[in-house]
Amino acid sequence: MNIQLRFFASVREALGTSQESVTLPDTVATVGDVRAWLRERGGVWAEALAEGRALRMACNQQMTDAATRISEGCEIAFFPPVTGG
Amino acid sequence: MAIRVQTQDFDLGAEVAALRAGQAQVGAVVAFVGTVRDMNEGAGVSEMELEHYPGMTEKALEDIVAQAKERWSIIDALVIHRVGPLQPLDQIVLVAVTSAHRGEAFQACEFIMDYLKTQAPFWKKEVTPQGARWVDARVTDDEALAKWGIRSANSARS
């Protein structure tokens, strides 16, 4: 499956990238799986996306949680808690 | 309903005048303006940069206003949020709500702000004498939304 990744704010800075297209292995089925799969890259990826960090996720520009299933062509975003207003 | 995400400043008087122009059923206008403080978490702030998620930001704000319209009988609402570089004293956000009577407008305006603080994808980075830092989310903002019966875990670990 091919998906788009987006990163914002402190997560974007830590990873050194704001977006990327990736092809996922068949074992990756949920937003949480994507997070875990990216952590396997190690280094800043393992650190910025570590379990237990305050991290929020969006699927197709809607706030979502780790259990949400992904689909072909979807846009998954990872970012820190929001601080607007 | 109007949603605007922009770098330029806004004029409260002109925006409110436009919001209620020709709307003779309006009896109340409530407006909230958020501004950049020169102090946060015990450190002086000389500059601020606001980042957002283009596309998702507009959807999130439209959804927030739609929810306010479901809860209260308001006539119209306007949300303007600035992005990009800002300085102390600058305006950041405007929420203006019109209704026939004041109660609905007061509540809907506060609801929209509480919701925006924890659900709209904006991030503040501030420059202090110790360097630039991302502003931390506040648990008190999640608590503010909880009073409307909505659970938010914006600041929670995941």
Boltz contact constraints between the chains, C-beta under 6 A:
constraints:
  - contact:
      token1: [A, 8]
      token2: [B, 53]
      max_distance: 6.0
  - contact:
      token1: [A, 9]
      token2: [B, 51]
      max_distance: 6.0
  - contact:
      token1: [A, 9]
      token2: [B, 123]
      max_distance: 6.0
  - contact:
      token1: [A, 10]
      token2: [B, 134]
      max_distance: 6.0
  - contact:
      token1: [A, 52]
      token2: [B, 157]
      max_distance: 6.0
  - contact:
      token1: [A, 54]
      token2: [B, 157]
      max_distance: 6.0
  - contact:
      token1: [A, 55]
      token2: [B, 158]
      max_distance: 6.0
  - contact:
      token1: [A, 61]
      token2: [B, 55]
      max_distance: 6.0
  - contact:
      token1: [A, 61]
      token2: [B, 56]
      max_distance: 6.0
  - contact:
      token1: [A, 61]
      token2: [B, 59]
      max_distance: 6.0
  - contact:
      token1: [A, 81]
      token2: [B, 137]
      max_distance: 6.0
  - contact:
      token1: [A, 81]
      token2: [B, 154]
      max_distance: 6.0
  - contact:
      token1: [A, 81]
      token2: [B, 155]
      max_distance: 6.0
  - contact:
      token1: [A, 82]
      token2: [B, 121]
      max_distance: 6.0
  - contact:
      token1: [A, 82]
      token2: [B, 122]
      max_distance: 6.0
  - contact:
      token1: [A, 82]
      token2: [B, 154]
      max_distance: 6.0
  - contact:
      token1: [A, 83]
      token2: [B, 123]
      max_distance: 6.0
  - contact:
      token1: [A, 83]
      token2: [B, 124]
      max_distance: 6.0
  - contact:
      token1: [A, 83]
      token2: [B, 135]
      max_distance: 6.0
  - contact:
      token1: [A, 83]
      token2: [B, 137]
      max_distance: 6.0
  - contact:
      token1: [A, 84]
      token2: [B, 120]
      max_distance: 6.0
  - contact:
      token1: [A, 84]
      token2: [B, 122]
      max_distance: 6.0
  - contact:
      token1: [A, 85]
      token2: [B, 34]
      max_distance: 6.0
  - contact:
      token1: [A, 85]
      token2: [B, 93]
      max_distance: 6.0
  - contact:
      token1: [A, 85]
      token2: [B, 116]
      max_distance: 6.0
  - contact:
      token1: [A, 85]
      token2: [B, 117]
      max_distance: 6.0
